[in-house]
Amino acid sequence: MDLFETGKIVRVCAPMVRYSKLAFRSLVRKYDCDICFTPMIVADDFLRSGKARDSELTTNNGDRPLIIQFAARDALTLAKAACVVAPFSDGVDLNCGCPQRWAMAEGYGACLINKPQLVKDMVRQVRIQVDNPNYAVSIKIRVHRDVRKTVDLCQKAEAAGVSWITVHGRTPDERHQPVHHDAIRTIKDSLTIPVIANGDIRNLQDMESMHELTGVDGMSCKPPKMTLQWTAVAVFLYIEIGILIILCLPFISCQRWQKIFNLNIWNTVFRFWNKGFLAIIIILIVLFLDAVREVRKYSAAEPSKEAKMNPNVFDHLHMKLFRAQRNLYISGFSLFLWLVMRRVIMLINQLAVATGTHKDLHVQAEAANQAAIKYREDIELLKQALLDDTGDARGALGNELLRKEVKKLREELRVSAEALTKSSSEVQVMKKQTESLTKEYDRLLQEHQKLQNQMENEGKKGM
């Protein structure tokens, strides 16, 4: 493209899943972004479905230069997709750097760096099929551990007519490790076409540092993420989801959760639980209301007449509305799940108590049932013994002896009762006598006290 011939550093907005849509591209173009990419589009689905085409690709007259990034695994499919989008874009980019497992399993993304001949054929086929000679064909790759393999891949792509190559300076297995600047510089020094560096470029200082270290022609960066407060709310939301999933695991019983909740480590937390719970609710409600305000603001916003002359103003408003709606969903779901989580914990405790009570009642019922069975068996044995004794003379004699014994015991009981009654009467008489003696003793004690006092008084007078 002509941008690379000006000699300045080309600033490229890297393709991002779900973000690099028309509204977002329109926004970043306002901040001196030279080239914008669409999110990765699977070429097979794009060709097969009209709904997929309408959903994955939207653009307007101000959305240029625009590069359509495709995921493809054969040359013919990529070429057909390029022909479809050529009238509405300035180039196509073949994704050879996506490290996601599903993409590599399907033959897309970073697995293509191990198929240099296929990549070469795909670039060449697009060049043949698209009539426009100025139409750009690029590839985005990751590096091999052996940089010579990556150089070989890039040189074959250059020979096939690739316009430029975007190099993400990590291997397919690396995620957050430092970028291999030396590998990017080696690739740049081995090619005559422009090279764009990608990876860990978040601001202008990173861009300048990358240019000094690698000497590339352009840098691909990702714009700043969500603000700190909404990032914190999003993290809080995912934490809530994780906790609820753990609480709902079927193999952890409610009694075990109750034991965990009763650990001493939670005593300090529970002191401030109610205050913290209410504080978080208030914060989430404030954020939710703020998001509602933003949604209403940008839903009803009408640009001025001067602003309407700018074709990107509506896209800019739509982007702000999208962010406000996103914040609304995040704060709303966070508030909802916070209430749900408290209720789930309460229900788990109640269920644990109810389950324990049910087990105790079940044990008592089992014990009562066993006792009832034993008593019934004893009754049946007694009945059987009585039936057996009815037809037996010895049994009849035994019964007669038992009756006599019972009669004798009754007589002894009567005698004992009479003796007890007599003894009770004697006890009452003795009790009365004891009371009389006690009274007489008290009277004598008083008289003795009086005589003693008189003797003391007379002794004092005689002195």
Order of alpha helices (4+ residues) and beta strands (2+ residues): beta-alpha-beta-beta-alpha-alpha-beta-alpha-beta-alpha-alpha-beta-alpha-beta-alpha-beta-alpha-beta-alpha-alpha-alpha-alpha-alpha-alpha-alpha
